[in-house]
Amino acid sequence: MSYVNTLRTFVRVCDLGSMSAAGRDQRVSPAVVSARVAELEKHLGVRLFNRTTRSLQPTEQGRIFYKGALRILAAIEEAEAEVAEVSRKPRGSIHVAAPLGIGKRLIAPLIPEFNDLYPEIDVRLRLSDRKLDVTAEGLDVIFMLGDLEDSNLRLRPIADCRRVLCASPDYVARHGMPMSGEDLVTGGHNCLLLRFPGAREFVWTLQTATGPRRYEVQGSFESDDGDVLTAWALAGRGIALKPAFEIAEHLRSGALVVVAEAEPPLDVQLACLYPHKRLQDPKSRLFMDFMVPACKTALGEILERIPAAAPT
C-alpha cells in the first residue's frame, strides 16, 4: 500500500497547493509528505513541482501524472467499494463537512451512534461556515443550509428549517421592537451579518403579505462564524437571522426573543450534498441513510422544546 499512499499524498499536494496542508489532510508530517514526493520524483525521473518560497505549482509532467493518479485512485476506490458491498463490511474513511451550528448541534452528536453501527468506518468531520470546494478538499458528504448552486453535486433533502429574526430583550428595550423588514431598514437597527466569500446574508429575504421581499440590511458587526453572531445577539449588540433549532435553548430561556414576527425569514432547506460518484461508495450511502432520518428526529426533539410563543 506504500505506493498507493504516495499517490494519495501527491494528489492532495496538487489539490491543496501545500505540503503542510496535505500533511494535515493525510495525518502525516510535512517531512513525510516531502519524502513521498521526492521518492515519486526519483521513481519517475522527473520534477513534479516547481517550488518557490511562496508557492508550489505542478510542472507539466506533474499535471499529466496528476490526471493519471486520479484515475488510478478512483479505480482502487471503486474496487474496494465493490469488495465492501459483497462482504457487507464497509471500512475506511469518510470525509464530512458541515456549518458550525449544524455540525455542533446535529451532526457531531450523532456520529458516535453511527460508529457503533459501523465501527470500521472512520468519520472525519470538518466544521466551517465558509463555502467549501468538494473536489479540492476531498469531501464525501457536505451538510448544507440553502439552495444547491453546484450542478456537479447531488442533493439529498433532510428537512425544511424555520428561521427567525432574534435579539436580546435588552436590545429590544433600548432600540424598540421591529415589526417588519421595513422597520429593520428605516429604524436604524443593527443587523448582525454572516459574511464570507460568496455569502448572501447581507440581503435578508422575508415573507411579507405580498410575498417574499429582499431587504438590504445594515450593521456594524459581521463574522464568518454563525455562533459568533449568536453571541453578539445575546450580548445585546443587534438582530440576528438564525435557524430556530440553533438558538432553541436561548428562546426557551428568554435570553433571545423573536422580532419582526409579522415578516419572518423564509425557511431554509437542510440537505446532504455529495459528488455523484460517491454514491457508489457504500460508506457514503450508509452514512447518509443513517444521518437523514436521525437528523429529522433530532430536529423535532429540539424544536419541541421551544416555547409555543416562538416560531418553531
Residue frames as qw, qx, qy, qz and C-alpha x, y, z in Angstrom:
[[0.000, 0.883, 0.470, 0.000, 0.00, 0.00, 0.00],
 [0.413, -0.550, 0.028, 0.725, 3.02, 2.35, 0.26],
 [0.219, 0.081, 0.500, 0.834, 2.87, 3.37, -3.42],
 [0.129, -0.684, -0.639, -0.328, -0.90, 3.96, -3.18],
 [0.380, -0.787, -0.300, 0.382, -0.35, 6.16, -0.12],
 [0.377, -0.301, 0.258, 0.837, 2.35, 8.04, -2.03],
 [0.083, 0.391, 0.616, 0.679, -0.10, 8.65, -4.88],
 [0.263, -0.798, -0.541, -0.033, -2.77, 9.87, -2.46],
 [0.424, -0.649, -0.087, 0.626, -0.27, 12.25, -0.88],
 [0.297, -0.031, 0.438, 0.848, 0.83, 13.58, -4.27],
 [0.040, -0.592, -0.644, -0.483, -2.78, 14.20, -5.31],
 [0.341, -0.826, -0.412, 0.176, -3.55, 16.08, -2.10],
 [0.410, -0.431, 0.114, 0.796, -0.44, 18.27, -2.53],
 [0.139, 0.234, 0.555, 0.786, -1.74, 19.17, -6.01],
 [0.208, -0.706, -0.633, -0.241, -5.25, 19.81, -4.68],
 [0.433, -0.824, -0.283, 0.230, -4.23, 21.90, -1.69],
 [0.402, 0.820, -0.108, 0.393, -1.09, 23.56, -3.08],
 [0.204, -0.752, 0.491, -0.390, 0.90, 22.97, 0.08],
 [0.568, 0.133, -0.796, 0.161, 2.86, 20.12, 1.62],
 [0.069, -0.085, 0.663, -0.741, 1.86, 21.27, 5.10],
 [0.640, 0.072, 0.101, -0.759, -1.85, 21.28, 4.19],
 [0.765, 0.173, -0.562, -0.264, -1.50, 17.88, 2.52],
 [0.323, 0.178, -0.828, 0.422, 0.21, 16.56, 5.64],
 [0.349, -0.014, 0.513, -0.784, -2.64, 17.71, 7.86],
 [0.749, 0.160, -0.178, -0.618, -5.13, 16.16, 5.45],
 [0.780, 0.196, -0.591, -0.062, -3.28, 12.83, 5.38],
 [0.744, -0.648, 0.089, -0.139, -2.41, 12.91, 9.09],
 [0.857, -0.002, -0.027, 0.515, 1.34, 12.83, 8.48],
 [0.335, -0.714, 0.044, 0.614, 4.10, 15.38, 8.98],
 [0.432, 0.853, -0.140, -0.259, 5.23, 17.77, 6.20],
 [0.156, -0.606, 0.755, 0.195, 8.54, 15.90, 6.25],
 [0.556, 0.113, 0.823, 0.012, 6.77, 12.65, 5.36],
 [0.558, 0.751, 0.286, -0.208, 4.90, 14.41, 2.54],
 [0.172, 0.851, -0.426, -0.254, 8.14, 15.86, 1.19],
 [0.337, -0.375, 0.853, 0.136, 9.82, 12.46, 1.35],
 [0.623, 0.362, 0.689, -0.073, 6.97, 10.79, -0.52],
 [0.476, 0.852, 0.041, -0.216, 7.01, 13.42, -3.27],
 [0.017, -0.748, 0.630, 0.208, 10.81, 13.13, -3.55],
 [0.508, -0.105, 0.854, 0.048, 10.50, 9.33, -3.76],
 [0.626, 0.601, 0.480, -0.129, 7.90, 9.66, -6.51],
 [0.308, 0.893, -0.232, -0.231, 10.05, 12.12, -8.45],
 [0.227, -0.552, 0.785, 0.166, 13.03, 9.76, -8.19],
 [0.601, 0.169, 0.780, -0.030, 10.91, 6.84, -9.36],
 [0.563, 0.743, 0.352, -0.084, 9.55, 8.75, -12.37],
 [0.624, -0.021, 0.254, 0.739, 12.78, 10.57, -13.14],
 [0.120, 0.621, 0.308, 0.710, 11.07, 13.95, -13.49],
 [0.035, -0.051, -0.434, 0.899, 10.36, 17.03, -11.39],
 [0.085, -0.569, -0.808, -0.128, 6.69, 17.09, -10.36],
 [0.170, -0.912, -0.345, 0.143, 6.58, 20.53, -8.71],
 [0.374, 0.555, -0.110, 0.735, 8.13, 23.93, -9.18],
 [0.551, -0.636, -0.434, 0.321, 8.99, 25.16, -5.71],
 [0.195, 0.601, -0.140, 0.762, 9.48, 28.74, -4.56],
 [0.129, -0.002, -0.653, 0.746, 9.37, 30.29, -1.11],
 [0.385, 0.126, 0.240, -0.882, 5.76, 31.38, -1.73],
 [0.793, 0.243, -0.018, -0.558, 4.17, 28.75, -3.93],
 [0.402, -0.180, 0.889, 0.122, 4.16, 25.13, -5.01],
 [0.654, 0.475, -0.057, -0.587, 2.94, 24.53, -8.56],
 [0.837, 0.052, 0.531, 0.119, 2.88, 21.26, -10.52],
 [0.093, -0.433, 0.599, 0.668, 5.11, 21.09, -13.57],
 [0.631, 0.275, -0.382, -0.617, 3.75, 19.98, -16.94],
 [0.454, 0.116, -0.884, 0.006, 4.82, 16.43, -16.06],
 [0.065, 0.068, 0.754, -0.651, 3.19, 16.85, -12.67],
 [0.547, 0.229, 0.112, -0.797, -0.14, 17.88, -14.20],
 [0.642, 0.220, -0.626, -0.385, -0.06, 14.89, -16.55],
 [0.334, 0.059, -0.902, 0.268, 0.76, 12.50, -13.72],
 [0.285, 0.061, 0.513, -0.807, -1.95, 14.06, -11.52],
 [0.691, 0.167, -0.180, -0.679, -4.65, 13.14, -14.05],
 [0.647, 0.160, -0.740, -0.092, -3.36, 9.56, -14.24],
 [0.130, 0.081, -0.805, 0.573, -3.08, 9.30, -10.45],
 [0.503, 0.047, 0.267, -0.821, -6.71, 10.39, -10.07],
 [0.772, 0.153, -0.413, -0.459, -7.82, 7.62, -12.42],
 [0.492, 0.165, -0.825, 0.226, -5.75, 5.03, -10.53],
 [0.074, -0.029, 0.681, -0.728, -7.09, 6.08, -7.12],
 [0.631, 0.085, 0.027, -0.770, -10.68, 6.19, -8.42],
 [0.732, 0.146, -0.618, -0.247, -10.29, 2.63, -9.75],
 [0.309, 0.101, -0.828, 0.457, -8.92, 1.47, -6.39],
 [0.319, 0.011, 0.451, -0.833, -11.79, 3.15, -4.51],
 [0.728, 0.114, -0.235, -0.634, -14.34, 1.54, -6.82],
 [0.644, 0.133, -0.753, 0.008, -12.78, -1.90, -6.38],
 [0.106, 0.061, -0.754, 0.645, -12.67, -1.51, -2.60],
 [0.503, 0.034, 0.203, -0.839, -16.30, -0.38, -2.60],
 [0.760, 0.105, -0.476, -0.430, -17.33, -3.47, -4.57],
 [0.487, 0.091, -0.818, 0.293, -15.48, -5.75, -2.16],
 [0.118, -0.025, 0.579, -0.807, -17.06, -3.98, 0.82],
 [0.638, 0.042, -0.095, -0.763, -20.50, -4.31, -0.77],
 [0.743, 0.075, -0.639, -0.182, -20.05, -8.06, -1.24],
 [0.448, 0.033, -0.759, 0.471, -18.56, -8.64, 2.21],
 [0.416, -0.767, -0.390, -0.295, -21.08, -6.32, 3.94],
 [0.643, -0.556, -0.170, 0.498, -18.17, -4.92, 5.96],
 [0.330, 0.855, 0.047, 0.398, -17.65, -1.34, 4.77],
 [0.666, -0.546, -0.062, 0.505, -14.45, 0.15, 6.09],
 [0.490, 0.307, 0.152, 0.802, -12.19, 3.13, 5.59],
 [0.131, -0.363, -0.267, 0.883, -12.53, 6.90, 5.99],
 [0.154, 0.733, 0.565, 0.346, -15.37, 9.21, 5.04],
 [0.264, -0.065, -0.119, 0.955, -14.74, 12.96, 4.93],
 [0.092, -0.753, -0.642, -0.110, -17.73, 15.03, 6.09],
 [0.188, 0.078, -0.126, 0.971, -18.22, 18.79, 6.38],
 [0.172, -0.740, -0.644, -0.088, -20.96, 20.91, 7.94],
 [0.031, -0.735, 0.056, -0.675, -21.61, 24.51, 9.01],
 [0.134, 0.273, -0.697, 0.650, -20.63, 25.17, 12.61],
 [0.528, -0.143, 0.329, -0.770, -24.14, 25.43, 14.06],
 [0.892, 0.091, -0.234, -0.375, -25.44, 22.31, 12.31],
 [0.633, 0.326, -0.668, 0.215, -22.27, 20.39, 12.99],
 [0.012, 0.275, -0.691, 0.668, -22.18, 21.08, 16.71],
 [0.527, -0.037, 0.408, -0.744, -25.89, 20.63, 17.41],
 [0.875, 0.222, 0.030, -0.430, -26.95, 17.91, 14.94],
 [0.775, 0.454, -0.439, -0.026, -24.14, 16.08, 13.19],
 [0.191, 0.510, -0.738, 0.397, -21.42, 15.64, 15.81],
 [0.535, -0.244, 0.597, -0.546, -23.74, 14.17, 18.49],
 [0.906, 0.205, 0.100, -0.356, -24.98, 11.53, 16.00],
 [0.517, 0.604, -0.606, -0.038, -21.60, 10.32, 14.75],
 [0.202, -0.369, 0.857, -0.297, -20.80, 8.10, 17.79],
 [0.740, 0.167, 0.503, -0.414, -24.06, 6.21, 17.21],
 [0.744, 0.589, -0.228, -0.218, -23.15, 5.73, 13.54],
 [0.217, 0.599, -0.760, 0.130, -19.72, 4.47, 14.61],
 [0.538, -0.178, 0.733, -0.376, -21.36, 1.95, 16.95],
 [0.837, 0.377, 0.256, -0.302, -23.20, 0.53, 13.93],
 [0.804, 0.551, -0.078, 0.208, -20.20, 0.66, 11.60],
 [0.587, -0.747, 0.171, 0.260, -17.05, 0.60, 13.76],
 [0.700, -0.061, 0.401, 0.588, -14.70, 0.15, 10.79],
 [0.310, 0.749, 0.300, 0.504, -15.79, 3.43, 9.15],
 [0.436, -0.340, -0.208, 0.807, -13.67, 6.38, 10.28],
 [0.138, 0.881, 0.407, 0.199, -15.64, 9.66, 10.09],
 [0.441, -0.117, -0.059, 0.888, -13.52, 12.78, 9.66],
 [0.017, 0.859, 0.511, 0.015, -15.72, 15.79, 10.44],
 [0.349, 0.048, 0.021, 0.936, -14.80, 19.33, 9.43],
 [0.025, -0.811, -0.545, 0.212, -16.86, 22.29, 10.67],
 [0.258, -0.166, 0.168, 0.937, -16.83, 25.61, 8.83],
 [0.322, 0.716, 0.442, -0.434, -19.32, 28.30, 7.84],
 [0.106, 0.593, -0.436, -0.669, -17.35, 29.17, 4.71],
 [0.842, 0.422, -0.058, -0.330, -18.13, 27.75, 1.28],
 [0.582, -0.412, 0.676, 0.185, -16.17, 24.55, 0.70],
 [0.515, 0.510, -0.544, -0.423, -14.76, 23.11, -2.52],
 [0.935, -0.122, 0.240, -0.231, -15.81, 19.45, -2.50],
 [0.889, 0.399, -0.139, 0.178, -13.23, 18.30, -5.03],
 [0.315, 0.699, -0.436, 0.471, -10.25, 20.30, -3.81],
 [0.339, -0.529, 0.563, -0.536, -10.84, 19.35, -0.20],
 [0.313, 0.133, -0.940, -0.035, -11.58, 15.68, -0.83],
 [0.433, -0.030, 0.534, -0.726, -15.01, 15.68, 0.78],
 [0.025, -0.168, -0.964, -0.206, -17.53, 12.84, 0.51],
 [0.181, -0.706, -0.673, -0.127, -20.60, 14.45, 2.13],
 [0.103, 0.131, -0.193, 0.967, -21.45, 18.07, 2.96],
 [0.068, -0.675, -0.703, 0.215, -24.38, 19.21, 5.09],
 [0.152, 0.168, 0.212, 0.951, -25.81, 22.46, 3.81],
 [0.129, 0.672, 0.558, -0.470, -28.44, 25.05, 4.67],
 [0.170, 0.606, -0.200, -0.751, -29.64, 26.70, 1.47],
 [0.796, 0.529, 0.080, -0.283, -30.02, 26.04, -2.24],
 [0.794, -0.062, 0.442, 0.413, -27.82, 23.84, -4.40],
 [0.223, 0.869, -0.177, -0.405, -25.62, 26.01, -6.64],
 [0.071, -0.510, 0.795, 0.319, -23.08, 23.48, -7.93],
 [0.832, 0.240, -0.109, -0.488, -24.71, 21.35, -10.64],
 [0.515, 0.396, -0.759, 0.040, -21.87, 18.82, -10.37],
 [0.097, -0.144, 0.832, -0.527, -23.15, 17.77, -6.95],
 [0.435, -0.379, -0.744, -0.336, -26.16, 15.71, -5.96],
 [0.266, -0.334, 0.360, -0.829, -28.58, 16.70, -3.21],
 [0.424, -0.323, -0.846, -0.006, -30.44, 14.58, -0.68],
 [0.305, -0.600, -0.004, -0.739, -33.04, 16.65, 1.25],
 [0.279, -0.086, -0.824, 0.486, -33.36, 16.28, 5.01],
 [0.106, -0.706, -0.646, 0.269, -35.85, 18.91, 6.20],
 [0.111, 0.716, 0.159, 0.670, -37.08, 22.48, 5.74],
 [0.472, -0.320, -0.497, 0.654, -35.83, 24.51, 8.70],
 [0.074, -0.927, -0.325, -0.170, -37.68, 27.53, 10.01],
 [0.485, 0.138, -0.210, 0.838, -35.58, 30.63, 10.60],
 [0.246, -0.873, -0.411, 0.095, -36.25, 33.58, 12.88],
 [0.239, 0.649, -0.193, 0.696, -35.02, 37.10, 13.49],
 [0.690, -0.578, -0.403, 0.165, -33.95, 37.37, 17.10],
 [0.175, 0.640, -0.307, 0.682, -32.47, 39.78, 19.59],
 [0.343, -0.163, -0.734, 0.564, -31.95, 40.04, 23.32],
 [0.195, -0.812, -0.549, 0.016, -34.67, 41.61, 25.49],
 [0.371, -0.627, -0.034, 0.684, -32.12, 44.29, 26.42],
 [0.226, -0.004, 0.500, 0.836, -31.62, 45.23, 22.76],
 [0.079, -0.599, -0.685, -0.408, -35.38, 45.46, 22.22],
 [0.328, -0.784, -0.410, 0.332, -35.78, 47.61, 25.34],
 [0.329, -0.533, 0.137, 0.768, -33.14, 50.05, 24.10],
 [0.052, -0.185, 0.554, 0.810, -33.95, 50.14, 20.38],
 [0.625, 0.236, 0.100, -0.737, -37.59, 49.14, 20.15],
 [0.621, 0.097, 0.778, -0.006, -39.33, 46.09, 18.71],
 [0.206, 0.296, -0.550, -0.753, -39.13, 45.98, 14.88],
 [0.685, 0.246, 0.515, -0.453, -42.37, 44.65, 13.42],
 [0.799, 0.569, 0.187, -0.045, -41.33, 44.25, 9.78],
 [0.756, 0.117, 0.192, 0.615, -38.42, 44.27, 7.38],
 [0.185, 0.792, 0.142, 0.564, -39.07, 47.93, 6.66],
 [0.521, -0.847, 0.037, -0.095, -38.59, 48.65, 10.36],
 [0.846, -0.250, 0.159, 0.443, -35.20, 46.94, 10.20],
 [0.551, 0.386, 0.223, 0.705, -34.06, 49.27, 7.42],
 [0.009, -0.755, -0.142, -0.640, -35.69, 52.58, 8.39],
 [0.632, -0.757, -0.108, -0.123, -35.41, 52.10, 12.13],
 [0.146, 0.794, -0.533, 0.254, -31.63, 52.03, 12.10],
 [0.894, -0.370, 0.221, -0.124, -31.42, 48.57, 13.60],
 [0.032, -0.662, 0.741, 0.112, -28.03, 46.92, 13.84],
 [0.961, 0.145, -0.032, -0.233, -28.24, 43.66, 11.88],
 [0.499, -0.549, 0.655, 0.141, -25.59, 41.07, 12.63],
 [0.699, 0.583, -0.238, -0.338, -24.24, 39.82, 9.31],
 [0.828, -0.158, 0.496, 0.208, -22.79, 36.49, 8.25],
 [0.452, 0.839, -0.224, -0.205, -20.15, 37.37, 5.67],
 [0.584, -0.354, 0.631, 0.369, -17.56, 35.32, 3.80],
 [0.108, 0.323, -0.611, -0.714, -16.67, 34.99, 0.10],
 [0.260, -0.166, -0.840, -0.446, -19.90, 34.08, -1.67],
 [0.035, -0.397, -0.772, 0.495, -22.15, 34.80, 1.32],
 [0.078, -0.464, -0.489, -0.735, -25.55, 36.40, 0.71],
 [0.354, -0.576, -0.683, 0.275, -26.81, 37.02, 4.22],
 [0.128, -0.243, -0.127, 0.953, -26.35, 40.80, 3.93],
 [0.439, -0.078, -0.345, -0.826, -29.61, 40.65, 1.95],
 [0.242, 0.101, 0.874, -0.409, -32.39, 39.20, 4.08],
 [0.353, -0.167, -0.626, -0.675, -35.42, 37.80, 2.26],
 [0.225, 0.101, 0.710, -0.659, -38.55, 37.99, 4.40],
 [0.014, -0.432, -0.857, -0.280, -42.09, 36.73, 3.88],
 [0.152, 0.126, 0.179, -0.964, -44.45, 39.72, 3.58],
 [0.530, 0.410, 0.549, -0.500, -48.18, 39.96, 2.98],
 [0.612, 0.675, -0.117, -0.395, -47.47, 40.36, -0.74],
 [0.940, 0.282, -0.128, 0.146, -44.85, 37.62, -0.98],
 [0.771, -0.281, -0.014, 0.571, -41.09, 37.34, -0.43],
 [0.194, 0.963, -0.023, 0.184, -39.22, 40.65, -0.33],
 [0.761, 0.088, -0.217, 0.606, -35.49, 41.33, -0.19],
 [0.253, -0.966, -0.032, -0.032, -34.18, 43.87, 2.33],
 [0.615, 0.455, -0.326, 0.555, -30.66, 45.27, 2.17],
 [0.612, -0.773, -0.166, 0.033, -29.94, 45.40, 5.87],
 [0.332, 0.707, -0.391, 0.486, -27.01, 47.15, 7.52],
 [0.788, -0.608, -0.095, 0.031, -24.95, 46.51, 10.61],
 [0.038, 0.868, -0.469, 0.156, -21.65, 47.29, 12.29],
 [0.527, -0.405, 0.743, -0.080, -20.90, 43.68, 13.25],
 [0.846, 0.365, -0.255, -0.293, -20.08, 40.87, 10.84],
 [0.416, -0.480, 0.772, -0.005, -18.40, 37.48, 11.07],
 [0.564, 0.262, -0.683, -0.383, -17.91, 34.27, 9.10],
 [0.203, -0.035, -0.933, 0.295, -18.91, 32.24, 12.20],
 [0.428, -0.514, -0.493, -0.556, -22.65, 31.87, 12.88],
 [0.630, -0.508, -0.524, 0.267, -22.08, 31.15, 16.57],
 [0.330, -0.088, -0.157, 0.927, -20.27, 34.49, 16.93],
 [0.229, -0.354, -0.318, -0.849, -23.41, 36.22, 15.64],
 [0.621, -0.534, -0.556, -0.143, -25.46, 34.38, 18.26],
 [0.570, -0.327, -0.389, 0.645, -23.06, 35.51, 20.98],
 [0.106, 0.091, 0.040, 0.989, -23.34, 39.13, 19.82],
 [0.430, -0.468, -0.460, -0.620, -27.13, 38.89, 19.81],
 [0.662, -0.489, -0.536, 0.186, -27.06, 37.50, 23.36],
 [0.456, -0.228, -0.227, 0.830, -24.84, 40.44, 24.35],
 [0.106, 0.818, 0.418, -0.381, -27.48, 42.89, 23.10],
 [0.260, -0.422, 0.375, 0.783, -25.48, 44.08, 20.10],
 [0.324, 0.274, -0.428, -0.798, -28.05, 43.57, 17.39],
 [0.823, 0.201, 0.253, -0.468, -30.51, 41.38, 15.48],
 [0.151, -0.345, 0.878, 0.294, -29.51, 38.03, 14.02],
 [0.797, 0.214, -0.223, -0.519, -31.13, 35.82, 11.40],
 [0.148, -0.379, 0.904, -0.134, -30.83, 32.25, 12.67],
 [0.559, -0.136, -0.765, -0.290, -32.28, 28.78, 12.14],
 [0.622, -0.576, 0.039, -0.530, -34.67, 28.25, 15.05],
 [0.947, -0.217, -0.224, 0.082, -33.05, 24.99, 16.10],
 [0.596, 0.336, -0.337, 0.646, -29.65, 26.68, 16.55],
 [0.028, -0.352, 0.350, -0.868, -30.98, 29.09, 19.18],
 [0.606, -0.440, -0.584, -0.313, -33.69, 26.89, 20.72],
 [0.582, -0.342, -0.549, 0.494, -32.09, 26.92, 24.17],
 [0.169, -0.061, -0.147, 0.973, -31.89, 30.73, 24.16],
 [0.394, -0.315, -0.373, -0.779, -35.50, 31.12, 23.04],
 [0.654, -0.409, -0.636, -0.029, -36.53, 28.69, 25.76],
 [0.506, -0.319, -0.438, 0.671, -34.63, 30.58, 28.46],
 [0.019, 0.944, 0.319, -0.080, -35.76, 34.01, 27.24],
 [0.483, -0.486, 0.233, 0.690, -32.19, 35.14, 26.56],
 [0.031, -0.073, 0.526, 0.847, -33.33, 35.79, 22.99],
 [0.449, 0.508, 0.553, -0.484, -36.75, 36.80, 21.70],
 [0.436, 0.379, 0.647, 0.498, -38.23, 36.68, 18.21],
 [0.069, 0.564, 0.066, -0.820, -38.61, 40.06, 16.49],
 [0.344, 0.356, -0.427, -0.757, -40.43, 41.15, 13.31],
 [0.415, 0.099, 0.896, -0.127, -42.78, 38.18, 13.62],
 [0.572, 0.618, 0.267, -0.468, -45.15, 39.67, 11.02],
 [0.641, 0.697, -0.293, -0.133, -42.47, 39.19, 8.33],
 [0.769, -0.445, 0.442, 0.120, -40.38, 36.13, 9.20],
 [0.027, 0.549, -0.718, -0.427, -37.43, 34.90, 7.13],
 [0.819, 0.226, -0.356, -0.389, -38.09, 32.22, 4.54],
 [0.902, -0.290, 0.320, -0.008, -37.50, 28.64, 5.58],
 [0.210, 0.705, -0.651, -0.188, -34.16, 27.15, 4.50],
 [0.958, 0.089, -0.220, -0.160, -33.51, 23.61, 3.29],
 [0.433, -0.596, 0.676, -0.011, -31.19, 21.33, 5.23],
 [0.914, 0.366, -0.084, -0.156, -29.67, 18.75, 2.91],
 [0.701, -0.366, 0.492, 0.365, -26.73, 16.45, 2.20],
 [0.526, 0.766, -0.269, -0.251, -24.57, 17.19, -0.82],
 [0.714, -0.315, 0.581, 0.228, -22.27, 14.64, -2.40],
 [0.176, 0.486, -0.634, -0.575, -20.32, 14.11, -5.62],
 [0.837, 0.171, -0.165, -0.492, -22.23, 11.78, -7.93],
 [0.640, 0.317, -0.698, 0.053, -19.53, 9.13, -7.92],
 [0.100, -0.329, 0.739, -0.579, -19.59, 8.93, -4.12],
 [0.781, -0.064, 0.139, -0.606, -22.99, 7.26, -4.25],
 [0.819, 0.248, -0.512, -0.074, -21.18, 4.16, -5.48],
 [0.254, 0.330, -0.742, 0.525, -19.28, 4.02, -2.21],
 [0.561, -0.493, -0.655, -0.111, -21.27, 2.09, 0.42],
 [0.396, -0.258, -0.457, 0.753, -19.66, 4.16, 3.20],
 [0.094, -0.008, -0.055, -0.994, -21.22, 7.38, 1.88],
 [0.498, -0.291, -0.572, -0.583, -24.55, 5.71, 1.21],
 [0.573, -0.392, -0.683, 0.224, -24.71, 4.12, 4.67],
 [0.253, -0.178, -0.335, 0.890, -23.73, 7.41, 6.31],
 [0.265, -0.083, -0.183, -0.943, -26.49, 9.36, 4.56],
 [0.566, -0.320, -0.683, -0.332, -29.04, 6.58, 5.11],
 [0.500, -0.382, -0.621, 0.467, -28.32, 6.88, 8.83],
 [0.202, -0.176, -0.210, 0.940, -27.99, 10.66, 9.13],
 [0.214, -0.282, -0.407, -0.842, -31.08, 11.78, 7.17],
 [0.572, -0.558, -0.532, -0.281, -33.72, 10.21, 9.49],
 [0.596, -0.359, -0.445, 0.564, -31.54, 10.75, 12.57],
 [0.162, 0.036, -0.022, 0.986, -31.28, 14.48, 11.80],
 [0.374, -0.438, -0.445, -0.686, -35.04, 14.74, 11.28],
 [0.656, -0.515, -0.548, 0.071, -35.66, 13.13, 14.66],
 [0.503, -0.247, -0.291, 0.776, -33.09, 15.33, 16.42],
 [0.007, -0.236, -0.172, -0.956, -34.53, 18.48, 14.85],
 [0.503, -0.526, -0.507, -0.461, -38.02, 17.56, 16.01],
 [0.658, -0.465, -0.482, 0.345, -36.83, 16.98, 19.55],
 [0.350, -0.080, -0.131, 0.924, -35.00, 20.33, 19.65],
 [0.154, -0.294, -0.289, -0.898, -37.92, 22.31, 18.24],
 [0.534, -0.534, -0.632, -0.171, -40.44, 20.70, 20.59],
 [0.539, -0.442, -0.429, 0.575, -38.66, 22.40, 23.46],
 [0.123, 0.172, 0.077, 0.974, -39.12, 25.92, 22.09],
 [0.197, 0.379, 0.578, -0.695, -41.93, 27.82, 23.85],
 [0.365, 0.587, 0.711, 0.133, -45.19, 27.96, 21.92],
 [0.085, 0.910, 0.155, -0.375, -44.96, 31.75, 21.69],
 [0.093, -0.646, 0.542, 0.530, -41.87, 31.50, 19.50],
 [0.775, 0.451, -0.249, -0.366, -41.98, 30.21, 15.92],
 [0.650, -0.348, 0.672, 0.075, -40.70, 26.66, 15.55]]
